């Protein structure tokens, strides 16, 4: 949320706010969107707080990318469970998607699982294997045009899997809970504002 410019790249994935820690919420760009600035707890952005938030977040993304090539992928992140559940998230997401696709009709929008934050009062609604599986199920049932990317380190954290004493069986069970037939197609995108990394594309969009 604190970014007001991005690199000029011809082929990129836009990695948006992920609410790990506190933000200043005072840039010349974000202050044009007061609902985004107001939606925070102790400085940590409260993603998908309301329909108005979704509308302004779409406006923020469009303003941020103006003058650049259209993003190939827009990566979003889940809200906290003290103010939003999966049904509300998908309803609010639909508002965001409509505006983004009006500007960038070919952009793929994906949501990434999250675990861990300095936020107090709630936790991410898409974190553990069962929650990811539920989100995929609801995306299918509502025919929502939203992809899901699986961040394996975040899943390990959410499932309390100790990588120093790795339990392969427990890990496999967690992944199978999400989707027993996930295709092994990997895509790499240059993420803005973070290290490039591999994601496993989930077949539930």
C-alpha positions as CSV (number, residue, x, y, z in Angstrom):
1,X,0.0,0.0,0.0
2,X,2.9,2.3,0.5
3,X,4.2,2.0,-3.1
4,X,3.4,4.9,-5.4
5,X,5.3,3.6,-8.5
6,X,6.5,0.4,-10.1
7,X,9.3,-0.7,-12.4
8,X,8.6,-0.4,-16.1
9,X,8.5,-4.1,-17.2
10,X,6.9,-5.6,-20.3
11,X,5.8,-8.8,-18.7
12,X,5.1,-8.9,-15.0
13,X,3.0,-10.1,-12.1
14,X,1.8,-7.4,-9.8
15,X,2.2,-8.6,-6.2
16,X,-0.2,-6.5,-4.1
17,X,-0.5,-5.7,-0.4
18,X,-0.2,-8.8,1.8
19,X,-0.7,-7.3,5.3
20,X,2.3,-8.9,7.1
21,X,3.2,-5.7,9.0
22,X,2.5,-2.1,9.6
23,X,2.3,0.4,6.7
24,X,2.5,4.2,6.7
25,X,-0.5,4.6,4.4
26,X,0.6,8.2,3.7
27,X,1.9,8.1,0.1
28,X,0.6,10.5,-2.5
29,X,-1.1,7.6,-4.2
30,X,-2.9,5.8,-1.4
31,X,-4.1,9.0,0.2
32,X,-6.3,9.4,-2.9
33,X,-8.3,6.4,-1.5
34,X,-9.4,7.2,2.0
35,X,-11.3,4.0,2.5
36,X,-8.0,2.1,2.1
37,X,-6.2,4.4,4.5
38,X,-8.9,4.0,7.1
39,X,-9.1,0.2,6.9
40,X,-6.3,-0.7,9.2
41,X,-5.6,-1.9,12.8
42,X,-2.5,-0.4,14.4
43,X,-1.2,0.3,10.9
44,X,-1.7,-3.2,9.5
45,X,-4.0,-3.0,6.4
46,X,-7.3,-4.8,6.7
47,X,-7.7,-6.2,3.3
48,X,-11.2,-6.7,1.8
49,X,-12.8,-4.8,4.7
50,X,-15.9,-3.8,2.7
51,X,-17.4,-3.4,-0.8
52,X,-16.2,0.2,-0.8
53,X,-12.7,-1.0,0.0
54,X,-12.7,-3.4,-3.0
55,X,-13.8,-0.6,-5.3
56,X,-11.0,1.7,-4.1
57,X,-8.4,-1.1,-4.1
58,X,-9.2,-1.6,-7.8
59,X,-8.8,2.1,-8.4
60,X,-5.5,2.0,-6.5
61,X,-4.1,-0.9,-8.6
62,X,-5.2,0.9,-11.8
63,X,-3.5,4.2,-10.8
64,X,-0.4,2.3,-9.8
65,X,0.0,0.6,-13.1
66,X,-1.1,3.6,-15.3
67,X,1.6,4.4,-17.9
68,X,2.9,0.8,-17.8
69,X,2.2,-2.4,-19.7
70,X,-0.9,-4.2,-18.4
71,X,0.0,-6.7,-15.7
72,X,-0.2,-10.3,-16.8
73,X,-1.2,-11.4,-13.3
74,X,-2.6,-9.5,-10.3
75,X,-1.8,-11.4,-7.1
76,X,-4.0,-10.5,-4.2
77,X,-4.1,-11.8,-0.6
78,X,-6.8,-12.9,1.9
79,X,-8.4,-10.8,4.7
80,X,-8.4,-11.5,8.4
81,X,-11.2,-13.5,10.0
82,X,-12.3,-10.9,12.6
83,X,-14.2,-8.9,10.0
84,X,-14.5,-11.1,6.8
85,X,-15.2,-14.7,5.9
86,X,-14.8,-16.6,2.6
87,X,-18.3,-15.8,1.4
88,X,-17.9,-12.0,2.1
89,X,-14.4,-12.1,0.5
90,X,-15.7,-13.6,-2.7
91,X,-18.6,-11.1,-2.8
92,X,-16.2,-8.2,-2.4
93,X,-13.6,-9.7,-4.7
94,X,-16.3,-9.7,-7.5
95,X,-16.5,-5.9,-7.3
96,X,-12.7,-5.6,-7.6
97,X,-12.5,-8.1,-10.5
98,X,-15.2,-6.2,-12.5
99,X,-13.2,-3.0,-12.3
100,X,-9.8,-4.6,-13.0
101,X,-11.1,-6.5,-16.0
102,X,-12.8,-3.4,-17.4
103,X,-9.3,-1.9,-17.6
104,X,-7.2,-5.0,-18.1
105,X,-9.5,-7.7,-19.6
106,X,-6.6,-10.2,-20.1
107,X,-5.1,-10.0,-16.7
108,X,-5.3,-13.1,-14.6
109,X,-6.2,-12.5,-10.9
110,X,-5.0,-15.0,-8.3
111,X,-5.1,-15.2,-4.5
112,X,-2.2,-16.6,-2.5
113,X,-2.5,-18.3,0.9
114,X,-1.0,-16.4,3.8
115,X,0.1,-17.3,7.4
116,X,1.6,-15.1,10.0
117,X,1.4,-11.4,10.6
118,X,1.8,-8.8,13.4
119,X,-2.0,-8.3,13.2
120,X,-3.9,-8.8,16.5
121,X,-7.5,-9.9,16.7
122,X,-7.8,-12.4,13.8
123,X,-5.9,-14.5,11.4
124,X,-5.9,-14.9,7.6
125,X,-9.0,-16.8,6.3
126,X,-7.0,-18.7,3.6
127,X,-4.1,-20.2,5.5
128,X,-4.5,-23.9,6.3
129,X,-5.1,-26.7,3.8
130,X,-8.8,-27.1,4.7
131,X,-9.3,-23.4,4.2
132,X,-7.6,-23.4,0.8
133,X,-9.7,-26.4,-0.2
134,X,-12.9,-24.6,0.9
135,X,-12.0,-21.5,-1.1
136,X,-11.3,-23.7,-4.2
137,X,-14.7,-25.4,-3.7
138,X,-16.6,-22.1,-3.4
139,X,-14.7,-20.6,-6.4
140,X,-15.9,-23.6,-8.4
141,X,-19.5,-23.4,-7.1
142,X,-19.9,-19.7,-7.7
143,X,-18.0,-19.8,-11.0
144,X,-15.8,-17.0,-9.8
145,X,-12.9,-16.1,-12.1
146,X,-10.2,-16.3,-9.5
147,X,-7.1,-18.4,-9.5
148,X,-5.4,-19.8,-6.5
149,X,-1.6,-20.0,-6.1
150,X,-0.1,-22.1,-3.3
151,X,2.8,-20.7,-1.3
152,X,4.3,-23.8,0.2
153,X,6.4,-22.1,2.9
154,X,3.2,-20.3,4.1
155,X,1.4,-23.6,4.1
156,X,4.1,-25.2,6.2
157,X,3.8,-22.4,8.7
158,X,0.0,-22.6,8.8
159,X,0.1,-26.4,9.4
160,X,2.8,-26.1,12.0
161,X,5.2,-28.3,10.0
162,X,8.7,-28.1,11.3
163,X,11.1,-28.1,8.3
164,X,14.0,-29.2,10.6
165,X,12.1,-32.4,11.4
166,X,10.1,-32.6,8.2
167,X,7.1,-35.0,8.2
168,X,6.6,-35.8,4.5
169,X,3.4,-37.8,5.2
170,X,1.7,-34.9,7.1
171,X,2.8,-32.5,4.4
172,X,1.4,-34.8,1.6
173,X,-1.9,-35.1,3.5
174,X,-2.2,-31.3,3.7
175,X,-1.6,-30.9,0.0
176,X,-4.0,-33.7,-0.8
177,X,-6.6,-32.0,1.3
178,X,-6.4,-29.0,-1.0
179,X,-6.6,-30.8,-4.3
180,X,-5.7,-34.5,-4.9
181,X,-5.3,-33.8,-8.7
182,X,-3.3,-30.6,-8.8
183,X,-1.5,-30.3,-12.2
184,X,2.2,-30.0,-12.0
185,X,2.5,-26.8,-14.1
186,X,4.8,-24.2,-12.7
187,X,5.0,-20.6,-13.8
188,X,7.5,-18.0,-12.9
189,X,6.6,-14.3,-12.9
190,X,8.8,-11.3,-11.9
191,X,7.1,-10.0,-8.8
192,X,7.3,-6.3,-8.0
193,X,8.6,-5.5,-4.6
194,X,9.7,-9.0,-3.6
195,X,12.0,-11.8,-4.6
196,X,11.1,-13.8,-7.7
197,X,9.8,-17.2,-6.7
198,X,8.0,-20.2,-8.0
199,X,4.3,-20.8,-7.4
200,X,2.3,-24.0,-8.1
201,X,-0.7,-23.0,-10.0
202,X,-3.9,-24.5,-8.5
203,X,-6.4,-26.0,-10.9
204,X,-9.5,-24.5,-9.2
205,X,-10.2,-21.3,-11.2
